[in-house]
Amino acid sequence: MRSSARKFASLAVAAALTLSLGACAADGSAAAGGSASVDSADTGTWPRTLTDDAGNEVQIPAKPERILSTTVSTTGTLLALDAPVVGSSTAAISPQSDENGWFTQWADVAVEREVAPVYQLGNFDLEAVVAQDPDLIVVSTSGADSEMDNLAQLQDLAPTYVVNYGDKDWKSLAEELAEATGTEANAESIISEFDQRATKIKEKLAIATGSTASIVSYNKGADSPVGKQSGPHSALIGAMGFEIVEPPAQFDTSAQKREDFAFTSYEGLSESATGESVFLISANGKTAKSFAADPTLSNLPSVTSGNIFPLANSFRLDYYSSNDILDYFENEFPGLNAGK
């Protein structure tokens, strides 16, 4: 059964950022990534039993035909795999989403495939989930779109697979979800296509060896997430030829250890974003100007050289947004200034 698209009241852009940067890395008690307990993933046979990122053994009796994603941050990856997603939670309405709450980088795909907006994040609706009659449910370990508090109810409805999208890049997430959805060939195809494209663009850019960069979600006067070397944003920018500067742990205000970002205090930002270039997440030219004009950051190498680069559609990296960033590097990246 397909429910009609619901339209939600407009909320602040910050809600999208809270969602995107809200995933905590595993604390070591959960598996690093879901893997098949037998060779079923390789042979394509069903049923199969997988171990998810919460350490649960999940028995999936047949290749899923009606997948419901309670975590909108992973819905784009499921769509890229061409998995049969019938419904998903949504983000708040913002410049990063369409009127349904689909992230703009894959909204057209979700609309074309008639994915039902089931409920907006923070407003879990069990009845709406039931109405989609799912045969596989995807849940995230943490983040604003996590439904771990409702995991038991979801497990009673259908096989439920838990992923941690905060400790891996989209390619690793795609491979993990492919095992659960029987779309391994699609995962291999889109990853190979992406890697080949990234390699060609890196060669075209010819970034000088040793060029350093910092990745920042800039919030003037408040904590600003700074990308860690182990995070997915660092993997993508690093693939373009940059060496990512690790932010000092002493300025990290995160309540829990994370692998993707250090939520850096405003006072510590000038000592954390020290790369020769700075890439600003979910930013535009106005954000870049504000960063450059911030008096507490005036001595940063990126500010003195003018190497500040805003990246749109970068708050949550999946296949679609990562390709958008490759588009930027291929068609819009102005190159590095030598400095003043």
C-alpha positions in Angstrom: 0.0 0.0 0.0 1.4 3.4 -0.9 0.5 6.4 1.2 0.3 9.9 -0.4 3.1 12.3 0.1 2.8 14.3 3.3 4.0 17.9 3.4 5.5 19.1 6.6 5.8 22.6 8.0 9.1 24.4 7.3 11.8 24.0 9.9 15.3 25.6 10.3 18.2 24.5 8.2 20.0 23.5 11.3 17.7 20.5 11.7 19.3 19.0 8.6 22.8 19.6 9.9 21.8 18.0 13.2 20.7 15.0 11.4 23.7 14.8 9.1 26.3 15.1 11.8 24.3 13.3 14.5 25.6 9.8 14.0 27.9 8.6 16.8 30.6 6.1 15.9 30.5 2.6 17.4 31.9 2.3 20.9 33.5 -1.0 20.1 30.6 -3.2 21.4 29.0 -3.3 17.9 30.3 -5.0 14.8 32.4 -2.8 12.5 30.1 -3.8 9.6 27.4 -6.3 8.8 28.6 -9.5 7.3 27.1 -12.8 6.3 27.6 -15.6 8.8 27.7 -18.1 5.9 28.5 -17.8 2.2 25.0 -16.9 1.3 25.9 -13.3 0.3 28.4 -14.6 -2.3 26.1 -17.2 -3.8 23.0 -15.0 -3.8 20.9 -17.6 -2.0 18.2 -17.1 0.5 17.5 -17.2 3.4 20.6 -15.6 4.8 21.7 -14.6 8.3 23.6 -11.4 8.7 25.2 -9.7 11.7 24.3 -6.0 11.8 26.1 -3.0 13.3 24.3 -3.5 16.7 25.7 -7.1 16.9 22.3 -8.6 16.2 21.9 -11.7 14.0 19.2 -10.9 11.5 17.5 -13.6 9.6 16.2 -12.5 6.2 14.0 -15.3 4.7 13.9 -14.0 1.1 15.3 -11.2 -1.1 13.4 -8.1 0.2 10.7 -6.6 -2.0 9.4 -3.9 0.3 12.1 -2.1 2.2 11.3 0.6 4.8 14.0 2.9 5.9 13.6 4.6 9.3 16.8 6.5 8.7 16.6 9.0 5.9 20.4 9.4 6.0 20.7 5.9 4.5 17.7 6.1 2.1 19.9 7.6 -0.6 22.3 4.7 -0.5 19.4 2.3 -0.8 18.1 4.2 -3.8 21.5 4.1 -5.4 21.5 0.4 -5.0 18.2 0.2 -6.8 16.8 -1.6 -3.7 13.0 -1.7 -3.5 12.4 1.1 -1.0 8.7 1.6 -0.5 8.8 4.1 2.3 11.2 6.2 4.5 11.3 8.6 7.3 12.0 12.1 6.1 14.1 15.1 7.1 12.6 18.5 8.1 11.7 20.8 5.2 14.8 23.0 4.6 16.9 24.3 1.7 18.5 20.8 1.7 15.3 19.0 1.1 12.2 19.1 -1.1 8.6 19.5 0.0 8.4 15.8 1.0 11.5 16.0 3.2 13.7 14.1 0.7 17.3 15.4 0.5 17.7 17.3 -2.7 20.5 15.2 -4.1 18.2 12.2 -4.5 14.7 13.7 -4.2 13.9 13.2 -7.9 14.8 9.6 -7.6 12.5 9.1 -4.6 9.6 10.8 -6.3 10.1 8.9 -9.5 10.0 5.6 -7.6 7.0 6.7 -5.5 8.7 6.2 -2.2 6.2 7.1 0.5 7.2 9.7 3.2 6.2 7.7 6.3 6.9 10.2 9.0 9.2 13.1 9.7 12.3 12.5 11.9 11.5 12.9 15.6 7.9 11.8 15.0 8.0 8.0 14.9 4.7 6.6 13.7 4.4 2.8 14.1 1.0 2.7 12.4 2.5 4.4 9.3 5.3 1.8 9.3 2.8 -1.0 9.5 0.8 0.4 6.6 3.8 0.0 4.3 3.9 -3.8 5.0 7.7 -4.0 4.9 9.6 -7.2 4.6 12.9 -5.5 5.7 13.3 -2.5 8.0 16.5 -0.4 8.2 17.4 1.4 11.4 20.4 3.5 12.3 22.4 3.1 15.5 22.4 6.8 16.3 21.8 10.3 14.9 18.6 12.3 14.8 17.0 9.7 12.6 17.8 6.8 14.8 14.8 4.7 16.0 16.8 2.4 18.4 14.3 3.3 21.1 11.6 1.6 19.0 13.8 -1.3 17.8 11.8 -4.0 19.5 8.5 -2.9 18.0 10.1 -2.8 14.6 11.6 -6.2 15.0 8.2 -7.6 15.8 7.0 -6.4 12.4 9.7 -7.6 10.0 13.4 -8.5 9.8 15.2 -5.3 11.0 18.8 -4.5 10.1 20.7 -1.9 12.1 23.5 0.2 10.5 26.0 2.7 11.8 26.3 5.2 9.0 28.7 7.4 11.1 31.7 5.2 11.1 32.0 4.4 7.4 31.9 6.1 4.0 29.0 5.6 1.6 30.8 2.9 -0.3 31.2 0.7 2.8 27.6 1.4 3.8 26.5 0.4 0.3 28.4 -2.9 0.4 26.8 -3.6 3.8 23.3 -2.8 2.8 23.8 -4.7 -0.5 24.2 -7.9 1.5 20.9 -7.3 3.3 19.0 -6.4 0.2 20.6 -8.8 -2.4 22.0 -5.9 -4.5 25.7 -6.9 -4.4 26.2 -6.5 -8.1 24.7 -3.0 -8.1 27.0 -2.0 -5.2 30.0 -3.2 -7.1 28.9 -1.3 -10.2 28.3 2.1 -8.6 31.4 1.9 -6.5 33.6 1.0 -9.5 32.0 3.8 -11.6 32.6 6.3 -8.8 36.2 5.3 -8.1 37.1 5.5 -11.8 35.6 9.0 -12.1 37.3 10.2 -8.9 40.7 8.9 -10.2 40.3 10.8 -13.4 39.3 14.0 -11.6 42.3 13.7 -9.2 44.6 13.4 -12.2 43.1 16.5 -13.8 43.4 18.5 -10.6 47.0 17.6 -10.0 47.0 18.8 -6.4 50.6 19.2 -5.2 51.8 16.4 -2.9 51.6 17.4 0.7 48.8 20.0 0.2 46.8 20.0 3.5 43.1 20.7 4.0 40.6 21.0 6.8 36.9 20.2 6.6 34.6 22.4 8.6 30.9 22.9 9.2 31.2 26.5 10.3 29.0 27.9 13.0 30.3 31.3 14.0 30.4 31.8 17.8 29.4 28.1 18.5 30.8 24.6 18.2 31.9 23.8 14.6 32.3 20.2 13.5 35.7 19.6 12.0 36.3 16.5 9.9 38.5 13.8 11.3 40.9 11.8 9.1 38.8 8.7 9.6 35.5 10.3 8.5 33.8 9.9 5.1 34.2 13.6 4.1 38.0 13.2 4.7 38.0 10.1 2.5 36.4 12.0 -0.4 38.5 15.2 -0.2 41.6 13.0 0.4 40.8 11.1 -2.8 41.2 14.4 -4.6 44.8 14.7 -3.5 44.6 16.5 -0.2 46.1 15.5 3.2 43.4 16.1 5.8 44.6 17.8 9.1 43.4 15.9 12.2 41.7 18.3 14.6 43.2 18.3 18.1 41.2 16.2 20.6 41.5 18.8 23.3 39.0 21.1 21.7 36.4 18.4 20.9 33.2 18.9 22.8 31.5 15.7 21.6 29.7 13.9 24.3 30.6 10.6 22.7 33.6 9.5 20.7 33.0 9.9 16.9 34.9 8.8 13.9 33.7 11.4 11.5 33.8 14.8 13.2 35.2 16.6 16.2 32.6 19.1 17.5 35.2 21.8 18.0 34.7 24.7 20.4 34.6 28.1 18.8 37.7 29.1 20.9 39.6 26.1 19.5 38.6 26.4 15.9 41.6 28.6 15.0 43.9 25.8 16.2 41.9 23.0 14.6 41.1 24.2 11.0 44.8 24.7 10.2 44.9 23.2 6.7 46.2 25.2 3.8 42.7 25.0 2.4 39.4 24.8 4.1 36.3 23.0 2.7 33.1 24.2 4.2 30.2 21.7 4.5 26.7 22.6 3.4 27.9 26.1 2.6 27.7 28.8 -0.1 29.7 31.9 -0.9 28.1 33.8 1.9 29.3 31.2 4.4 32.8 31.4 2.9 32.8 35.2 3.3 31.7 34.9 6.9 34.4 32.4 7.6 37.1 34.6 6.0 35.8 37.7 7.9 35.8 36.1 11.3 38.5 37.9 13.3 39.3 34.9 15.4 40.3 33.0 12.2 42.2 35.8 10.4 45.6 34.1 10.7 44.5 30.7 9.4 46.5 29.7 6.3 43.3 29.2 4.3 42.2 32.7 5.1 45.4 34.4 4.3 45.7 32.5 1.0 42.0 32.7 0.1 41.7 29.0 -0.2 38.2 28.7 1.3 35.8 26.5 -0.7 32.1 26.0 0.1 30.5 22.7 -0.7 26.8 22.4 -1.2 24.9 19.1 -0.7 27.6 17.8 1.5 26.0 17.5 4.9 25.5 13.7 4.5 27.6 11.9 1.9 26.0 9.2 -0.1 26.4 8.2 -3.7 24.4 11.2 -5.0 26.0 13.9 -2.9 29.5 12.5 -3.4 28.9 12.7 -7.1 27.7 16.3 -6.7 31.1 17.0 -5.0 32.9 15.4 -7.9 30.9 17.6 -10.2 32.2 20.6 -8.2 35.8 19.5 -8.4 35.5 18.7 -12.1 33.6 21.8 -13.2 33.8 24.6 -10.6 36.9 24.2 -8.4 38.9 27.3 -8.9 42.2 25.8 -8.0 44.6 26.8 -5.2 46.0 30.2 -4.6 49.7 30.3 -3.9 49.1 32.6 -0.9 49.7 36.2 -0.1 
